[in-house]
Amino acid sequence: MPIALLGSAAAPIVWVWLVRTAALWCLVQAWNLGKRAAGTPAAVGAVVLLALTPQAVYLVGGGISEVLVALLLLAAVSCHLDDKPNSAWFALLAAALARPEIMAAAGPYGLYMVWRRRIHVGWFVGPIALAALLWASGDWIGYGKPFAVAQRAEAGAEPQRVQSALVPAFEILARSVTEIQMGVALIALLTFAAAVKWREPVGRTLGALSLSVVGATVIATQLGYPGVPRYMGPAFMLASVLAGIGLGRFVSVQIGAAKLVAAVAVTLIGLAVALPSAITRDRGGLRWYEARSDATEGLPALIDASGGRTALLACGTVATYPPDQLTAAAYALDVHLASGDKPDVPSMWRWEIANPELTPSAFVFLVHYPPADAAALRGLPLTRERLLAVVPAAANVVSDESVVSPIANVGNWAAAQVRTPLQPECAAAVRASRTR
């Protein structure tokens, strides 16, 4: 919310810088916790396995908020071990501002510290009320009603796929395999069990916090919460740190050699356990960003060719294909992601999950031709036949009576107005038809 005040040009840069800086600071926190738990070999192991967490390119490169959550959770662990319950409590609450399921760990911790008289009841109740206010007020300002983001999340394609499974809890666990290596998960569980048995505070705290977040997400998803595997990311990053600590302690005991030798051994074992899957998944994340970037580059040119933002928005509510270009189009056009609540506010429309009764009377389809068809379709106007051929599911919102009027086409992007026969063509479509 505060970064948004910097404006649409600076805000994304500052946000991504903040997340990438947080990623580096996560490594520092992992080193400190490892060193505290079992010396230098454990610190090296914690850093190596955290750096090899799958989807690092996706999470860090794209500025995904789960990286900030992981940093705050690691900070909460450090503060708790330093006997600073107030700081740990505030760190957990800050993490809950990004991932509300963190409250499943933060709430019991705060209550326990209040019961132990380590946190004043006012410092427990007040920040929770403030967090709820921030969640509500942000949506109220941006969407016009409090907690609207929950409804938007429930309408997402990935949460709907998880919820459509026979047992959503098992489904989100199965999909979460991409977030962590199974070998790392096994080492983390063994380390946690050993920490509980031997009352080792670092491993015990990391394991308890990680398991509580995973458990809360799984249970909430089973109860209808729109959970997706990405939400497990912070807990799995903590598990990677825990596994690195366990690996470092085990190697130190077994080798019984100098710290440098043990650190090198930990590094080699960590690379053998985690590097292959990390490379595979990070390569996939990099390809995904490259594809998104290549597609998004043509959007400003398409908007200019359509007569600019004002002319394009005069043609109706905006929809995109593929759906993952929705946020890019919203940013390029400077419009709301929400639609339907305020017809007079320019916004995006999620046509692929829309209620047919809420279909706008006129809307603009921005279509990026699929890579397989791009060469043949490049530069061609988006006619009705071409739209339905490229996007067969569009038949759900483009009825037999609908009129499709091409507006502009630039490279692999094309735009068209979809309207009822009773509506006149918008100025941008008329200008395009005269040009043709």
Beta strands, then each sheet from edge to edge (+ up, - down):
strand 1: 317-321
strand 2: 362-368
strand 3: 403-410
strand 4: 413-419
sheet 1: 1+ 2+ 4- 3+
end
